[in-house]
Amino acid sequence: MKGVIFTELMAMAEENFGEEAVDAVIEAADLPSGGAYTSVGNYPCEELLTLVGGFSAHSGLPAEELQRLFGHWIMDGFERHYPQFFVTRNTSIDMLEAIEDDIHVEVRKLYPDAELPSFETEREGPSTLNMTYRSPRPLAAFCQGLIEACAVKFNETAQIERKDSVTPEDTVARFRISTEPAE
């Protein structure tokens, strides 16, 4: 998993829990990397899950909720660092539909060794999308947070239904996303 995800998690945790809490969680986790991450490095997803679990224990928030909130955090970073992905899209549905064939193509140019999840999409109408997330990493809640934050970025409200299917090899989450302009 790309280090930028880890550095962003550390930034979110530091902003929300403080530097001392981050240091304590890293120390208690006894990670192979020692908790030292660079944005261009590659690290095992297990370390990310261990850190999320540590921050969950520290904050009292369920790990799935932390993943979801982290999805919101990352969306802000995506918009700051890659505004070109947003300017040609008019709705969150347009943006979500572009992940696999447009955005991931560009991500692979920047990070050829990135192991990205796959997304399949099917429109039900102008404001409803069925999207399937498939990954060996159990980050469906993180993906849901990204979807929620995407709707916010486009000034929309979203109804999101999610059904998970987890096997030893894959996490599959099926989302049904319906949006409307926010009031």
C-alpha positions as CSV (number, residue, x, y, z in Angstrom):
1,M,0.0,0.0,0.0
2,K,1.4,3.4,-0.9
3,G,2.9,5.4,1.9
4,V,0.8,8.5,1.1
5,I,-2.1,6.7,2.7
6,F,-0.1,6.2,5.9
7,T,1.2,9.7,6.0
8,E,-2.3,11.0,5.6
9,L,-3.6,8.8,8.4
10,M,-0.8,10.1,10.6
11,A,-1.8,13.7,9.8
12,M,-5.5,13.0,10.5
13,A,-4.7,11.3,13.8
14,E,-2.3,14.0,14.9
15,E,-4.9,16.7,14.1
16,N,-7.7,14.9,15.9
17,F,-5.9,13.1,18.8
18,G,-2.6,14.9,19.2
19,E,1.0,14.1,18.6
20,E,1.4,12.3,21.9
21,A,-1.5,9.9,21.2
22,V,0.0,9.2,17.7
23,D,3.4,8.4,19.3
24,A,1.7,6.2,21.9
25,V,-0.3,4.2,19.3
26,I,2.8,3.7,17.1
27,E,4.9,2.5,20.0
28,A,2.2,0.1,21.3
29,A,1.6,-1.3,17.8
30,D,5.3,-2.5,17.4
31,L,5.1,-2.2,13.6
32,P,7.7,-3.7,11.3
33,S,8.3,-0.2,9.8
34,G,8.6,1.4,13.2
35,G,5.8,3.7,12.2
36,A,8.1,5.8,9.9
37,Y,6.4,6.3,6.6
38,T,7.3,8.2,3.4
39,S,4.6,9.1,0.9
40,V,6.4,7.2,-1.9
41,G,7.2,4.1,0.1
42,N,5.2,0.8,0.1
43,Y,3.9,-0.7,3.3
44,P,1.7,-3.7,4.2
45,C,-2.0,-2.9,4.6
46,E,-1.8,-4.9,7.9
47,E,0.1,-1.9,9.4
48,L,-2.6,0.5,8.4
49,L,-5.3,-1.8,10.0
50,T,-3.1,-2.1,13.1
51,L,-2.9,1.7,13.3
52,V,-6.6,2.2,12.7
53,G,-7.2,-0.4,15.5
54,G,-4.9,1.6,17.8
55,F,-6.5,4.9,17.1
56,S,-9.9,3.2,17.6
57,A,-8.9,2.0,21.0
58,H,-7.5,5.4,21.9
59,S,-10.5,7.4,20.8
60,G,-13.3,4.9,21.5
61,L,-14.6,5.2,18.0
62,P,-15.2,1.9,16.2
63,A,-12.5,1.0,13.6
64,E,-15.0,1.1,10.8
65,E,-16.1,4.6,11.7
66,L,-12.4,5.7,11.7
67,Q,-12.0,4.2,8.3
68,R,-15.0,6.1,7.1
69,L,-13.8,9.4,8.6
70,F,-10.4,8.7,7.0
71,G,-12.1,8.5,3.6
72,H,-13.5,12.0,4.2
73,W,-10.0,13.2,5.1
74,I,-8.4,11.6,2.0
75,M,-11.0,13.2,-0.3
76,D,-9.9,16.6,0.9
77,G,-6.3,15.7,0.0
78,F,-7.3,14.4,-3.4
79,E,-9.1,17.6,-4.2
80,R,-6.1,19.7,-3.1
81,H,-3.4,17.7,-4.8
82,Y,-5.4,16.6,-8.0
83,P,-7.9,19.3,-8.8
84,Q,-7.8,18.4,-12.5
85,F,-9.9,15.3,-11.6
86,F,-12.7,17.5,-10.2
87,V,-13.0,20.3,-12.7
88,T,-14.3,18.2,-15.6
89,R,-16.9,16.4,-13.5
90,N,-20.3,17.9,-12.8
91,T,-21.7,15.5,-10.1
92,S,-20.4,13.0,-7.6
93,I,-21.9,10.2,-9.8
94,D,-19.7,11.5,-12.7
95,M,-16.7,11.4,-10.5
96,L,-17.3,8.0,-9.1
97,E,-18.0,6.6,-12.5
98,A,-14.6,7.9,-13.6
99,I,-12.5,6.2,-10.9
100,E,-11.6,3.0,-12.7
101,D,-11.1,4.2,-16.3
102,D,-9.8,7.7,-15.8
103,I,-8.5,8.4,-12.4
104,H,-6.8,5.0,-11.7
105,V,-5.1,5.3,-15.2
106,E,-3.5,8.6,-14.0
107,V,-2.7,7.2,-10.6
108,R,-0.8,4.3,-12.3
109,K,1.2,6.8,-14.3
110,L,2.3,8.5,-11.1
111,Y,2.7,5.3,-9.0
112,P,3.3,2.3,-11.4
113,D,3.7,0.0,-8.4
114,A,0.4,1.0,-6.7
115,E,-1.9,-1.9,-5.9
116,L,-5.3,-0.3,-6.5
117,P,-8.7,-1.7,-5.8
118,S,-11.1,-2.2,-8.8
119,F,-14.4,-0.5,-9.3
120,E,-17.2,-1.5,-11.5
121,T,-20.0,0.9,-12.1
122,E,-23.5,0.8,-13.6
123,R,-25.8,3.8,-13.8
124,E,-29.5,3.4,-12.9
125,G,-30.2,6.9,-14.0
126,P,-28.7,10.4,-13.9
127,S,-28.4,10.4,-10.1
128,T,-28.2,6.7,-9.1
129,L,-25.1,4.5,-9.4
130,N,-24.4,1.0,-8.5
131,M,-20.7,0.6,-7.7
132,T,-18.7,-2.5,-6.8
133,Y,-15.5,-2.2,-4.8
134,R,-13.1,-5.2,-5.0
135,S,-9.8,-5.4,-3.2
136,P,-7.7,-7.8,-1.2
137,R,-7.7,-5.1,1.5
138,P,-10.6,-4.8,3.9
139,L,-11.3,-1.1,3.4
140,A,-14.9,-0.9,2.4
141,A,-15.7,1.6,5.1
142,F,-12.8,3.8,3.9
143,C,-14.3,3.6,0.4
144,Q,-17.7,4.5,1.8
145,G,-16.2,7.6,3.4
146,L,-14.7,8.6,0.1
147,I,-18.1,8.3,-1.6
148,E,-19.8,10.4,1.2
149,A,-17.1,13.0,0.9
150,C,-17.4,13.1,-2.9
151,A,-21.1,13.9,-2.6
152,V,-20.2,16.7,-0.2
153,K,-17.6,18.1,-2.7
154,F,-20.3,18.4,-5.3
155,N,-22.8,19.9,-2.9
156,E,-25.0,16.9,-2.9
157,T,-26.7,14.7,-0.4
158,A,-26.3,11.0,-0.9
159,Q,-28.3,7.9,0.1
160,I,-25.7,5.1,0.3
161,E,-26.6,1.4,0.7
162,R,-23.7,-1.0,1.2
163,K,-23.5,-4.8,1.1
164,D,-20.2,-6.4,2.0
165,S,-19.0,-9.8,1.0
166,V,-15.7,-10.8,2.5
167,T,-13.6,-13.9,1.6
168,P,-10.1,-14.8,2.6
169,E,-8.9,-13.4,-0.8
170,D,-11.1,-10.4,-1.3
171,T,-13.3,-7.7,0.1
172,V,-16.2,-6.9,-2.1
173,A,-18.6,-4.1,-1.3
174,R,-21.6,-3.3,-3.4
175,F,-22.8,0.3,-3.1
176,R,-26.1,1.8,-4.4
177,I,-25.6,5.5,-4.4
178,S,-28.5,8.0,-5.0
179,T,-27.8,11.7,-4.9
180,E,-29.6,15.0,-5.1
181,P,-28.5,18.6,-4.8
182,A,-28.0,19.7,-1.2
183,E,-30.3,22.4,0.1
